[in-house]
Amino acid sequence: AMAICQKGFAVSSEGAPPRYGHGAYFADNVEKALSYAQPDEHGRRVLLLCRVLCGEMYYTTQPDPDAVGEALDSGGFDGVLGDREAAVGTYREFVVFNNSACYPEYVVLYRRVGRSSK
C-alpha cells in the first residue's frame, strides 16, 4: 500500500488477463476490497480508499474478454464497469487502464475483531 502511495499504481500486462483485462481494479463496496486484504504478522490489514476517474465506462454483466477487448480497442471507452452485482448478486468492479486516473487518498490500517477475525 505504501509503495502504491509513493509510486502510483503499476498495471502489468504479463500473464493471462484477469476477468476484465489488465488494469487497476476498484469496487464501490468495501466488502469486495476487504476480501483481498491479507493480515500481516500482527493481524493488521491495509485498505486503500481511492479516488478514481472512470470516464466513459464499458458496461457489462458478463466477463467476455473478446467483447471487452473490442470495446476498449474502439477508443470509445476509458474503462470497464463489470456489474457482478446485477449478474450474480456480488459486487461491481471498476477497471481503469490509465494509472494517472487512480489516486490513493487514504490508507486505512485495521484489525478484524470478533467472529470474523480470521
C-alpha positions as CSV (number, residue, x, y, z in Angstrom):
1,A,0.0,0.0,0.0
2,M,2.8,2.4,0.9
3,A,4.6,1.7,-2.4
4,I,1.4,2.5,-4.3
5,C,1.0,5.7,-2.4
6,Q,4.6,6.7,-3.2
7,K,4.9,5.4,-6.8
8,G,1.3,5.1,-8.0
9,F,-0.5,2.1,-9.4
10,A,1.5,-0.2,-11.7
11,V,-0.6,-2.2,-14.1
12,S,1.2,-5.2,-15.6
13,S,0.2,-6.8,-18.8
14,E,2.1,-10.0,-18.0
15,G,0.3,-13.3,-17.7
16,A,-3.2,-14.2,-18.5
17,P,-5.5,-11.2,-18.4
18,P,-7.9,-11.0,-15.4
19,R,-11.7,-11.0,-15.8
20,Y,-11.9,-7.6,-17.5
21,G,-8.3,-7.2,-18.7
22,H,-5.0,-5.9,-17.3
23,G,-5.9,-2.8,-15.4
24,A,-6.4,-1.4,-11.9
25,Y,-9.5,-2.9,-10.2
26,F,-11.7,-1.0,-7.8
27,A,-15.0,-1.6,-6.1
28,D,-17.7,0.7,-4.7
29,N,-18.5,-1.7,-1.9
30,V,-15.8,-2.0,0.8
31,E,-16.6,-5.7,1.4
32,K,-15.2,-6.5,-2.0
33,A,-11.9,-4.8,-1.2
34,L,-11.7,-6.3,2.3
35,S,-11.9,-9.8,0.8
36,Y,-8.4,-9.2,-0.7
37,A,-6.7,-7.8,2.4
38,Q,-4.3,-10.3,4.0
39,P,-3.2,-9.8,7.6
40,D,0.5,-9.1,8.4
41,E,2.3,-10.9,11.3
42,H,0.4,-8.7,13.8
43,G,-3.1,-9.3,12.3
44,R,-3.2,-5.8,10.7
45,R,-4.7,-5.3,7.3
46,V,-4.5,-2.4,4.8
47,L,-7.2,-0.8,2.7
48,L,-6.6,1.9,0.2
49,L,-9.5,4.3,-0.2
50,C,-9.0,5.8,-3.7
51,R,-10.4,8.4,-6.0
52,V,-10.8,7.1,-9.5
53,L,-11.6,9.0,-12.6
54,C,-13.7,6.5,-14.6
55,G,-14.6,8.4,-17.7
56,E,-16.6,6.6,-20.3
57,M,-17.1,3.1,-19.0
58,Y,-17.9,-0.1,-21.0
59,Y,-20.8,-1.7,-19.0
60,T,-21.1,-5.5,-18.9
61,T,-22.6,-8.1,-16.7
62,Q,-20.6,-10.9,-18.2
63,P,-16.8,-11.2,-18.3
64,D,-16.3,-11.6,-22.0
65,P,-12.7,-10.8,-22.8
66,D,-13.3,-10.6,-26.6
67,A,-16.2,-8.1,-26.2
68,V,-14.2,-6.1,-23.6
69,G,-11.1,-6.0,-25.9
70,E,-13.2,-4.9,-28.9
71,A,-14.9,-2.1,-26.8
72,L,-11.6,-0.8,-25.5
73,D,-9.9,-1.0,-28.9
74,S,-12.7,1.1,-30.4
75,G,-11.3,4.1,-28.4
76,G,-14.7,5.0,-27.1
77,F,-14.2,3.8,-23.5
78,D,-11.8,4.6,-20.7
79,G,-12.5,1.6,-18.6
80,V,-14.9,-1.3,-17.7
81,L,-17.7,-1.5,-15.3
82,G,-18.2,-5.2,-14.6
83,D,-21.6,-5.4,-12.9
84,R,-21.3,-8.6,-11.0
85,E,-24.0,-7.3,-8.6
86,A,-26.6,-7.4,-11.4
87,A,-25.2,-10.7,-12.8
88,V,-24.7,-12.9,-9.7
89,G,-25.5,-10.7,-6.7
90,T,-22.0,-9.9,-5.6
91,Y,-20.2,-6.6,-6.3
92,R,-19.5,-4.1,-9.1
93,E,-15.9,-3.9,-10.3
94,F,-14.5,-0.7,-11.9
95,V,-11.4,-1.2,-14.0
96,V,-9.3,1.6,-15.4
97,F,-6.3,1.3,-17.6
98,N,-4.6,4.7,-17.1
99,N,-2.5,4.8,-14.0
100,S,-3.0,8.6,-13.7
101,A,-6.8,8.0,-13.2
102,C,-6.2,6.4,-9.8
103,Y,-5.3,8.4,-6.6
104,P,-4.9,6.6,-3.2
105,E,-6.4,9.2,-0.9
106,Y,-6.4,7.3,2.4
107,V,-4.5,4.4,3.8
108,V,-6.6,2.6,6.3
109,L,-4.9,0.2,8.7
110,Y,-7.2,-2.1,10.6
111,R,-7.5,-5.4,12.5
112,R,-10.6,-7.6,12.4
113,V,-12.1,-8.4,15.8
114,G,-14.8,-10.9,16.9
115,R,-16.1,-13.8,14.9
116,S,-14.6,-12.6,11.6
117,S,-11.1,-12.2,12.8
118,K,-9.7,-15.0,10.6
